[in-house]
């Protein structure tokens, strides 16, 4: 996974002769894309091929398919028009997207300006006029009559061109192109991150809304239980400790509600910001978890292709390419620079005469060879090489983190399915227990208090199932995001 860079042998002075023919020999390293990760799977041990299944909505088994491609709008795999509308609004209105697009335009314009400055001659037109007087006595000609002030007009056309003999400009353009590639990948990364954040926030908002409703119903049952127990305590039917335990349970549930409300408010405010709205405009209707469809097939790209898919890895590769080009620029600065220049113009006492005469011209050739700069140029080359080494290490770290994110998502999906399976079984058992308690209560076999307790247990197991279900949806989105999000399948017009 270590990047490969070929350092060619130092070009001979033959390049200087070729420079006369306006050809260039680009010194410095020739960049090659780093090799793909050599590993064959993401997780240690046996990599999961599918998850377990459970009854109910969101409990289907998920199979990981290496041959399945990721759609550009990967969030549509959840089959939720409301979720799709939220993501599209965020991509259209988020300031982070506008910022990334502007940065890409800036990098493109910087490249365009440098192309014009380095590949073509510079041509400048100068026009001027000066009012002056000559003192002939000061020139040693005392017997000549003193002339009055006069005006001298001049016009010139200047042309200059620096021959890219050793590739300094070529490497500079290479680095600027790499910067454009970096900003393009950064734009893809912002889009992927924004879509993932919106999906995750919407799922969490739906989960908190369901938890808040379930906790409210459970608190209502607990208060009914407390009222019955207070009556039984007054009649001497239960111990005071049992009454205090129930009061503690009610107080604990009452404390949960404000915490859930705070979390719901925070995620709603965050979702509004993702959509480009102010938090005060966070009035969107939360999703309902049962409106989402859990994808039963999930793509699982090979580690060898992940580097070509992940925008952050592509951005790190572009940064590495730019650092390689800077080594070439620093290397070229050690060699001679050849500049061709020429000028043609006229100097006349009247403006009308400027166009009729060309009495001033020059043509020049300048060769500049650095001889002694106190070690500055070689130190800059060593610094550029060190920057390249740092970029190479950064690239390797980005790849490792990408592999980790996919591995974490796979294990999370595997464990989430098992947790949801267990929570679903617990909820089914609680529903069966409630059905039995209801029949016994109708037959007079159990008290109203026992019936309420069975209902409370059923609500608690359902709350636990909701949390497990939301985690499964969120980690599905995390896997799709960790694999790169399918930006390569987007329409060209939609990608800009």
N, C-alpha and C positions, 0 to 999 in steps of 0.2 A: 504493500500500500504506500510505500515511500515514493514520492514523485521522482521522475527521471528527468535530468537535464543534461544535455550533451554540451560540453565546453570544447569547442573546436580549437585547433592549434592557432596560435597567433598568426594573423595574416601578414604576409611579407610586404615589403615596400613596393611590390608590384602594384598594389592597390592605388598607390599615389599616381602611377603612370596611367592606370585605367581611369583615374579620376578625370584626366584630361578629356576622356570620351564621355564624361558625365555618368559613369557607372559607379555603383557603390558596392563595397564589401562590408557587410554588417558584422561587426565584431561582437563578442559576448555570447552568452548561451542561447541555443535554439530551443525554445520551449516545446515540451511534449506533455500531453495530458497525463496525469498520474494514472497508474493501473487501477483496475477495479478491485474491491476487496476480495481477498482470496478465500474467505469462509464460504461454506455452502448453506448454512442456516443461521438463524438469528439467536436461538436460545440454546443453552447448554442442555445436554441430555437429549431426550426425544422431543422434537418440536411438535406441538399439537397439530393435528390435521382437521379436527372439528371439536366443537364444544358439546357438552351434554344438553339435553332438552328437558323442559318441564312444562306442565300444563298451564293453560291460560295465555293471555296476550303477552307477547314479548318473550315467551319461553321456548321458542323454536330453537333447534340446534343450528349452529352456524358452521359452515364448511369453508376452509381456507383453500382457495383455488389459485394456483400459481399461473394458470393460463388466462385468468380473467384480467382485463384491463380496467383502469379506473376512469370513470367518466369525468369530464371537466367539471361539471356541476355535481360533484360527488354527494352532496347533501340531499339530492333528489332521490337517493336510494332509500331514504326514510319515507318516501311517498306522502309528504305533508305539504300541501299548497301553502299553508301559513308559514311554515319554516322556510320554504323556498322564497316567499315574498320578503321575509326578514333579511335573508342573506343578500338578495338582489338589492334591496334598499341600502344595506350597509356598503356593498361594493360600489354603489352609485354615489353615495353621499358622504362617506367617511373622509375626514380630512387626512387621515393617514394614507389613503389611496391617492388623493390629490398630491400630497407631498412626495410620494414615491414616483409618480408620473412626472412631476416637475424635475426631480433629481435626474431621471432618465433623459429628459429633454436637455437639461443642462450639460450632461456628459456627452450627448450627441453633438451639441453645438460646439463644445470645446474641441471635440475631435475634428469637426468640420473646419473650425478656424485654424487649427494647426496644420491640416492638410493643405489649405490655401497658403499658409505662411511658409511651408517647407518644400512643397513640390513645385511651386511656380516662382518665377522671378518677381521681385518687388519692383513696381514701376510707380514713380512719384512725379508729379508735375509741380513745379515751383514757379510762382510769379511774384515779383517784388519791385520795389522802387525805392530809391534813396536820394535825398537832397544833400548835396555836398559842395564844398569849395576847396580848391587846392591853393596853398600858399607857395608860389614859385620861389620866393626868396628862401624859404625853409628847405627847398630842394636844391639850393646852390645855384639858382638861376636868377640873380638879382635884376638883370637888365630886361627881363621879359615883362610886358605889362601884366598886371594882376587881372585875371579873369573873374567875372562875377560868379555867383552861385549857379549851379546847374543841376538838373535832375537826370539820373541814370536809371533806366528801366532794364530789368533782366527777366528772362524766361528760360527754364531748363527742364529737360526730361531726364530723370535719373533712373537707371536700371541696375539692380544688383541681384546676385544669385550665389548662394553658398552651396558648393558641391557637396553632396552627402557621400564623401569618399569612403568613410568607415562606418556608415550606417547609424550615426547618432540620431538623425531625424527619423530614419526608418524604425529604430527601436522606440523612439518617443511616440510615434504614431501607433506602434504595436501596443505600447502601454496604455494609450488613450482608448484604443479599441477595446482592450481588456477592461478598462473602467466602464465603458458603455455596456459590455457584457455583464459586468458586476451589477450595475444599476438595473439592467433588465431582469436579472435573477432576483435582485432585491424586491423589485415590483411584484414578481411572482410569489416571493416569500410573504410579502405583506398581504397579498390577496388570499393566499392559503391560510395565513394566521388569522386574518380577520374573519374569514368564513368559518374556521374552526372555533374561534371565540364566540361568534354569534350562535352557532349550533350548540355549543356547550352551555352558554348562558341561557338559551331558551329551554334546554332540557332541565337545567337546574331550577329555573323559574317554575317550570311545570311541576317538578318534584316538590319544591317548597310549597307551592300552592296546594298540592294534594296532601302534603304532611300537615299543613296548617288546618285544612278542613277536617282531616281525620283526628288530629289532636283536639280540636274544638268539640267534636262529637264525643271523644273519649272523656274529656273533662266534664261534659254534661252528665255522662253516666256516673262518673266518680262522685259528682256532687249529689246525684240522686242516691247513690250508695251511702254517702255521708249522712244525708237526711234520715234515711232508714236506721242507720246505726245509732244516730243520736236518740231516736225514739226508743230503740232497744236498750240503749245504755240507761236512759231515764227509767226504763222499766226494770232494770237490773238484769237484762238478758245477756249482756256482753261485758267484758272487762274494759276498764278505762284505757288500757294499753292498746287494745284493738281500735278504739275510737281515735286515739292519737295517731296511730299508724295510718288510718284512713285520711285524717286531716293532713298528715305529712305528704301522702300521695297526691292529694288535691293541690296542695301548695306547690309541689314539684311540677305538676302538669301546668299550673298557672304560670310558673316561671319559664316553661318551655315556649309558651305562646309568644311573648315579646321577642324572644331570641329568634324564633322563626320569622316573625314579622320584620325584624331588622335585616335578616339575611335576604328575605324576599325583596325588601326595599333596595338593598344594596345591589343585588343582581339585576333588578329592574332598571336602576340608574345606570349601571354599567352597560346593559344592553342598549339603552337609549343613546349612550355615547358612541357605541359601536355603529349605530344607525345614523350618526351625524346629528343627533338631536341633543337638546339640553336635558338634564335630569328632570326638570319640571315638566317636560313633555313625555315622560315615561308612562304613558297611559295605554299602551298596547295590551290587548287581551292575552293573557298567558296561554301557552299551548296546553293541551290536555295530553297526558302520556298515552292514553288509549287511541289517540289519533295518529300516532307514529307507528310505522311498520319496521320491525327489526329485519335487516337484510339476512336472508338465509345463506347467501354466498358472499364471501368477502375476498377481494383480490389479495394476493400475497406475492409481490415481486421478489425475484431472487436478489440476494445481497449484491451480486455483481452488477445488476442494473439500477440499484438504488442511487448510486452516485450520479447517474444521468437524469434521475427523476427529481431528486430533492433540490428545491431552489437554493437552500442554504449551502449545500455542497457545491452547486454550480457557482454560487457567488464566491465561495472560498477558492475554487479553482481559478476564477477570473482574477482574484486578488493575487494568487500565486503567479499567474501569467504576467500581471502588471509588475510584480517584483522582479521577475526574470528580465523583463524588458528594461527596467531601471539599471540592472547590472550591465546590460548592453550599452546603455547611454553613458554610464560611468566609464566603461571600457573605451568607448569611442572618444571620450574627452581627453584621453592620453595621446591621441594621434593628431597629426596635422589637420588643420582646417584650411580649405581653399575657397576663396571668395572672388568671384568675377564681378566687375563693376564697370559702368560706362555712363557717360552723360553727354548730352548735346543741348546747346542753348544759344542764346543771343543776348548781347548787351547793347542797348541803343539809348540815344537821348530822347527819342520819341517812341511812344507806344506803337504808332502805326508802322514803324520800321522793324519791329520785332519779328513780324511774320515774314519779312522779305530777306532776312539774313540769318545765317547760322555761323557765328564767328567764335564760338566757344565750344570745345568738345574735349572729351578725355576718355580714355579706356584704361582699365587697371586690372591687375592680378595681384591678390594678396595671399600669401601663405603664412599661416601662424602655427608654429610648433612649440608646445609647452616645453620649457627647459627646466625651470626651477620654480616650484610653487610651495616649497617648504613641506613637501609630503602631502599637500592638500588633496590632489587628484587621486592618488593611490589610496589614501584614507577613505575618500568618498566611495571608491570602488569596493573596498573591504566592507564599508558600512552597507552598501547596496547588497552585497553578498550575504551579510548577516540578516538584513531585512528579508531576503529571499528564504533563508533558513527558518526565520520566524514564521513566514507565511506558509512554508511547507509543514511545519509543526501544527500551525493553526488548521490547515486543511485536514491533516490526519485526525486531530481532535474533533473536528466537525463530523467526519465520517464515523468515528467511534460513537459519538453521541447520537447520531442518526440510527446506527445499528441498535444502540441501547433503547431508544424510544420505540422502535418496532418490537424489540424483544419484550419490553415492559408491557406494551399494548397487547401482545399475544397472550402473555401470562395473565394479564388482567382480565381479558375476555374469557379465558379458560376458567379462572377462579370465579368471575362474576356469574357465569352460567351455573356453576356448582352452588354458589350462595343463593342464587335465585331459585334453583331447584329445591334447596332445603327450606327457604322461606315460603315457597309455594306449598310444600307439604305441610309446614306448620300452620299456614293459613287454612288449608283444607281441613286439618284436624281440628282447628279452632271452630270452623264453621260446623263441622259435625258435632262437636261438643255443645255448641250453642243450640243446634237443632234438638239434641237430646234434652238439654236443659229446658227448652221451650215446651216440649211435650210433657216433661215432668212437672213443670210449673202449672200447665193447664190442668193436669191431673191432680194437682195439690201435693205433689211429692217433694218439691223443693220450694224455697222461699223466693220472694221477689229479689232479695239481695243476691241470692245465688245466680239468678237469671241475669241480673245486671253485671255480675262479675264475669260471667261467660261472654256477655256482649263486649265487655271491656277487653278481655283477652283476645277476642276476635279482631277488634279494632287495632290492637297493638301489633298483632301478627301481620295485619294488612299494611300498617305503616312500615314495618320492616320490609315487606315485599316491595312496596313502592320505592324505597331507597335502593334496594338491590336492582330493581328494574331500571331505574334512572341511571345507575352506575353502568349497566350493560349498554344502554344507548350511548352514554357519554364515551365509553371506552371504544365502542365501534367507530364513533367519529374520530377518536384519537388515533386509531390504527389507519384510517383512510388519510388523515392528515400526515401521519408519520411516513407514509409511503409516497408522499409528494402531491397528492390531491388531483392528479390527472390534468394538470395545466396544459400538457402537450396535446391534448385532444380538443382544446378550445379553438373556436373560430378565430382567424387572424384579427378581425375587427373587434372581437370581444376581448382579446388579449391585450389590446392597447389601452 
